[in-house]
Amino acid sequence: MLSFEAKKPSVANLVPTAVFSALGAAGRIAFAPLAYVKPVSAVAIFAGAFLGRHAGFLVGALSALLSNVFFGQGSWTPWQMYAWGLVGYLGGLLATFISACASSKRPSVQQSEKPHKLPPFLLMIWAFISGPFFGLVMNVYFVIGFVHPLTLESALLAFAASIPLDLTHGVATLVFLILLWLPWQTSVSRILTKYNLTGRSFR
């Protein structure tokens, strides 16, 4: 976040980040009845992919902070912010790698090419892995704060108990990313081009 602030982004570049943060928070609240079926990770990954890794971190972190106004703030909030922020940040890093590889293979990209209907394969893999990754971070918080007595066995049991939920979270994130990719990609690419904003396209 400090490196993002050091860049001194313009208000125009901050608006898409704020919009995605609001969408992530609203999506989490909308799916409140369905445990671990939340679009926050998918929104953060999408933001990281198209707006950059720093924006992805901010979207993930702010989505957690804003949605917890509804769910309740507590000691878990910073951990959720960090976990979802890292999901978006790492999604942005993967997207940078994908773009670099694509540019080396195809130096000139025709503007008439249609946008991809599906996310790049590496991003889809990360979308699934992000569920267990988020669970890992939150499990560390849970074990440190609530498992007593804290032993290796009790810690492993706590981690093992969350595996089905974390896998559900990963599958849900992958599904959300696939469903949102094409319609959001088209809209975001058009906005970035129209207002000459910093971003990335996948074609």
N, C-alpha and C positions, 0 to 999 in steps of 0.2 A: 504493500500500500504506500510505503514511503517513496519507493521508486516511481510509482504511478503519480504521486503528488509532485515529485521533483520534475516530471516532464511538463508540468503546468498545462494540462489539456484545456482546450477551449470549452466553452459552455456547450457548443454544438456537439463536441465529441463526448461530453458527459451525459447528454440527454439519452442516447441509446442505452448506456449503462444503467441509468436510473430506471428506464422503462423495463429493461429485462429484470432488474432487481424487483420491481413491483410485480411483474408477471410471475416470477419465481415464488414470491411471498403469497400472492393470490392463489396460485396453483396449489401450494402446500395446504392452504386453508380450505380450498374447495374439495380436496381429497382427504380431509381430516378423518372421515369415517373409515377410510381404508388404510390400515396400519402398513407402513413401509411401502405404500404405493404413492409416491410423491414425484412431481416433475422437477423438483428443485435442481437435482444433479444434471438432468438433461438440459435445462435452461442455462445453467452455469457453463456446461461444456459447449453449448451452442455459442454463448457469448464469448467464451475464450477462443473458439475457433474463428469467429468472424470479426471480433473487436480486439483480440489480442489477449495474452495470458493475464495481464494485470487487470483488465476489465473482467475477465472470467473470475478472478479471485474476488473482486469487489462484488460481482453479482451473486456469487455463492454466499459470501459473508453477509451482505446486506439482506439477502432473502431470508436467511436464518434470523437475523436481528429483527427485521420488520414483522415476520410471521409470528415471532414469539411475543409480540404485543397481544396477539390473539391467544396463543397457546400458553403463554406465561414465561416471564423471564426468570432466570436463575443461574446457578453456577454452571449449568450445562450450556448456556448460550455461547460463551466464548469458544467452547470446544466445537459446537455445531458450526459456528462461524468459520473457525479454522478448517474444519473438515470439509465443508462445502466449498470454502474458498480454494482449498488445495485441489478439489475435484475440477473446478473451473480453470485454475492455473495450469494444471497438468494437461487438461484438454487443449488449452491454448498452445502449450509447448508441442504437443503431438501434431496439432494443426500446422505449426510452423515447420516442423520436420516434413510433413506430408507435402506442403507447398514447395519447400525447397527441392524435394525429390522430383516433384512434377515439373518444376521450372527447368531443372537440369535435363530432363528427358524431352520436354517440349518448350523450347525457348520462346516461341511465339504462339500465343493462344488467341484463337479467333473469337471475337466478341459475339458472333452469331451462334456459338455453341450453346446448347441448352444446359441449364444447371442440372447437377446430379440429382436423381430422385432419391438416392440413399446416401447416408453419410459415408465418408471414407471408412474402409474396413478397420483401420487402426482405431478410429474414434468409436466405432461400434464395440470393439473389444474393450476399450477403456470404459465405455458406458456401462458394460456389464460388470467389469472389475471394480468400478467406482462404488458399487453397493457394498461389497465386502470391505473395501478400503475405508469408506465412511464408518462402517460398523467397527472396524479395527480401532479407529481413533476414539470413537465413543465408548468402546469397551475398555480402553485404557482409563478413561475418565471414570467409568463405572467401577472398575476394579480398585482404583486408587481411593475412590471416595466412599464406596459402599460395601466392599467385600471384607468381612471380618469373621474370623482371623484371616489375614492375607497370607496364603501359602501358594506354592506352585500349583498344587492340585485344585484349590478353590479358584485360582485365576484361570486355569485351563478349562474348568467346568463352565465358568462364566463366558469365556470366549466361545466354547463349543455350543452353548445354549442359544447363541445368537445366529449361528450359521444359517438355519432355514430362513430367518427374517432378513439377513443380509443378502442371501441369494434372491429372495423375493424383491428386495430393493434394487438389486442389479438388473434383474429381468425387466422390472417396471421402468427403470431408467432407459434401458435399451429400446423398449417399445415406445416410450415417449419421444426419444430422440429421432427414431425413424418416422414417427407420425408428424413431428413438427418440422423436420428438416426441409422438405421441399417447399411448403407454403411460406415458412419463415425465411428461408434462403432467398426466395424470389423478392420478398418485401424488403429485407435488409439490404440486399445487393442494390436494389433500386434507390433506397434512401442514401446509402453510402455514396453512390454515384451522383445523385441529384445534388447533394449538399457538399460534395467533395470532402468527405470525412475519411479518416484513417480506418482501414479495415481490410478484410481479406475475402476473396471469392473462390469458390470451388467450381471449376468448369471442366 
